[in-house]
Amino acid sequence: MRFFIETFGCQMNKNDSLMMEASLISSGFSPAENQNDADIVIFNTCSVRDSAERRAKGRLKEAMAKVRDKKGIVIAAGCMAQRIPEFLTNGKYCSIAIGTYQSPSIGKIIESYLNGDKRRVFDSFDENDYAGRISETTESWHKWITITHGCENFCTYCIVPYVRGKLISASSDEIISNIKAAVDKGAIEITLLGQNVNQYGQDNGEIPFYKLLEKSAKIKGIKRLNFLTSHPKDFDINIIEVIKNNQNISRSIHLPLQSGSDGILKQMNRIYSFSDYMKIIEKIKELPDFSITTDLIVGFPGETNDDFEETIRAVKLVQYDEAFMYAYSPRESTPAASFKNHLDKKIKSERLKLLIETQREISALKLKARIRRTESVIIEGISRKNENEVYGKSFLSHPVITSGNSSDTGKLLNVKIDSVKGSALIGNRVI
C-alpha cells in the first residue's frame, strides 16, 4: 500500500512527518507521489490557530470521500489529533487519530489496524507510550535533530503544552550519535530542534543547552549548525559565547518577543520583562555579524494603544531582520480565551497592518546593508522562477539567489551580493 503525508504548521510538525515517513517505509509501505495515488492519506495537523484546524478538517473530509471508493484509510496525526481525537474519529474525518507521542510509531499502528485491530484513538500522554523521536533515514545535506519534545511554559495564549505534553529531552549521547550518523551520510547542515531548546536537560539532569550546542559544533563535517526555537526566559548568555567561538554555528538567532509591553508579557505568562529581553539582545549585538528574528502578537486581550506602541518601539529599537506577526486569536482551553477585554477584530487588523509595515521597512534596510558583502550560502534547490538560478540561505538566514543548476544543491558557495529583489539577496558566486 502507498501513503501520502500532508503537513500543517510548524517545523516540529514537518520533522515529525519525516519520522512518520521513515516509520511507514520500515513497515513496508511505500510513498505515493500525490494524494490521488495513495491508499493511506495522512494529515499531520496543527492546532496553534483555529484557521489551521478548519483547513485540516476540510482536507480530512475531502480525503475520506475519495479513499472510501478504493477502500483506503485516512489518518489524522499531530496536534489536532491529540486535542480532539474522538471528534475526528466519528466517521466524518478519519479512520485513526494518532497523537503527538505516538506519531513516530505510525507504521506499526497502521499495520495493526489493517490486521483487524479496532483501536482508533492513540492520544496517551503516558511516558511509557512516548515513541522516542526516531531518526529518519533519507540521505540529505540537511538534517533536523529533535533534542526536546513538549513544553511546560504554559503561555496563556498557547495550546502547545496541551497537545505536545511536558518537556522530554533526548540524551546528549543519542543526539551526538544521530548528528554523526547524519554527517556520515552526507549532511553538512544540522538544525537542533525543540519547542524550547533552551530548556534542554532541565527534565533529566542532562548537560545544559549551550554545552550541547558546543559539542555538536565540534563534530567534523558540519558546515552550519542552527537551533530552533529559543525562549527568552531560559536563554543562557553562554550560548552567545559558544556561537562566537564556533564559526560553523549560524549567526541567525530566533528570539520570540511576542509583545513589547511588560503588562501584556505578564498577562501572557512569558516570565520576562522587555528589559530582560534587551539584555540578551545587547549580548547578541556583540557578535561581529548577526541577524535577529522574532514572533509578535498584537491585539492580546486588554492590549491598550500604549501597549501596542511599546511593541512598535521595541521593533524599532531591536531592528529585527524578520518577524512572524499575528493578530491574537483565542484558542479553546487556553487561559487567555476566557480573559476579559477581547479586542474588536477591526482594531486587531489595523494594529497588525501597522506592525507589518513598520517591520517591512526595517527588513528592507537590513537586506540592503548586505549589498557588496560576500555571503556563505548553502544551496537548497532550483529557483521557482528561473531554472538557471538556485536559491539558498546565508549564515544569517537571508534568502539568496544566484546562478546555478541542480548539481549545486547541498553545496556551500560564496556569493557576492549585488542587489535586493523582494525579500531575497541577489548575487554572483565567487570562484
Beta strands, then each sheet from edge to edge (+ up, - down):
strand 1: 2-7
strand 2: 30-31
strand 3: 40-45
strand 4: 73-78
strand 5: 96-98
strand 6: 121-122
strand 7: 142-146
strand 8: 148-149
strand 9: 168-169
strand 10: 189-193
strand 11: 224-228
strand 12: 252-254
strand 13: 291-298
strand 14: 322-327
strand 15: 374-382
strand 16: 389-394
strand 17: 399-403
strand 18: 412-421
strand 19: 424-429
sheet 1: 2+ 1+ 3+ 4+ 5+ 6+
sheet 2: 7+ 10+ 11+
sheet 3: 8+ 9-
sheet 4: 12+ 13+ 14+
sheet 5: 15+ 16- 17+ 19+ 18- 15+
end
